[in-house]
Amino acid sequence: MTFLDENFWSNRYNFGQTGWDIGYPSPPIVQFLDQIEKKEVEILIPGAGNGYEALYAFKNGFKNVNILDFASEPLRKFKSKVSDFPDSNIHHEDFFQHNRNYDLILEQTFFCALEPSLRPKYVEKMIELLKPGGKLVGVLFNRIFDKAGPPFGGSQEEYQALFESKFQEVSFSQCYNSIPERMGAELFFQTKKSDV
């Protein structure tokens, strides 16, 4: 079984083995969304899980929010909680097979769930999914974990090299509004695809 196996992730949800799930939207993502005035932007949240960030965005006027997950269970639960969320914006599929384009992709605990060997492929796929000038924004762990993943950690130096190979603009800053358990261990990052 690999970490990209749907059964692996569905079982984690079914048995409550969801340590990454904080039960509410990630504060750094919330703060970023609160600064966006153009509510019509098309947003994708891959590996959305229970979709707290998607729900926050949707309830705050972003109507073009899309969620994607390999596991069907969290998507089913999300739809039962947010009945007015468009079915066409819920994607039960492999991220690497997804084929639409977005202005903004939000990263929240998806990158760290992938086997590190897939990180270059992740960056390539993000470039493919973003419209010209589109942004990939979110939170990454800035630490190495003692136990085998997921989650898989990393460092700013590693991420910088990875994203700068494809993106026009890449910036990292230490998260000052992480949840207490992750304080000092998260980076907020923003990248931009070329306008052409």
C-alpha positions, 0 to 999 in steps of 0.5 A: 500500500502506498501513501497515494492509495485511496484505501490508506487515506479512507481508513485514516478517516474512518478510524479517526487517525487524522492527526493533521486535522485541527478541526477548524481552518488553518489561521495562516490560510484564513488570514491570507483569504481575508486579504483577497478582495477579488472573490471571484477567483477560482480556487483549488484546495488539493488534499482538502480532507474535511475542507475547513478552509474551503468552508471558510472561503465559501461562507465568506463570499468565494463561490469558485472554491474547489476541493479535491481529495483521494479519499471519498469519506471526507468529501461525503461528510463535507457535502452533507455539512455544506449542502449548497456547495456545488457538486461540480466543485467537489473532485474525488480523484487523484491530484495528478490526474486532475485537469482544470485551471485555477487562479489560486491553489491553497496548500494545507497539509497536502504536500507533507502527505506525499512521498518526498520522491513525488515533490518534483512531480507536485511542482510540475502539476501545480504549474500545469493547474495554474493559470498564467500569473496564478499563485500557489500559497500555503503552509509547509513544515519547516522541520524533519520528523523523527518518525516515518511519514506521513507527514514528511517534513523538510526545510526552507532550503529544500523547498526554495530550490524545488519551487524556484525551478519552476515558479517566477516568484517564491517567498517564505516567511516563518508562520507567526500565527500557527496553532500552538502545536506547530509554532516554530515549525511552519513556513508560510509560502507564496509562489507565482506562475509566469504571466505568459 
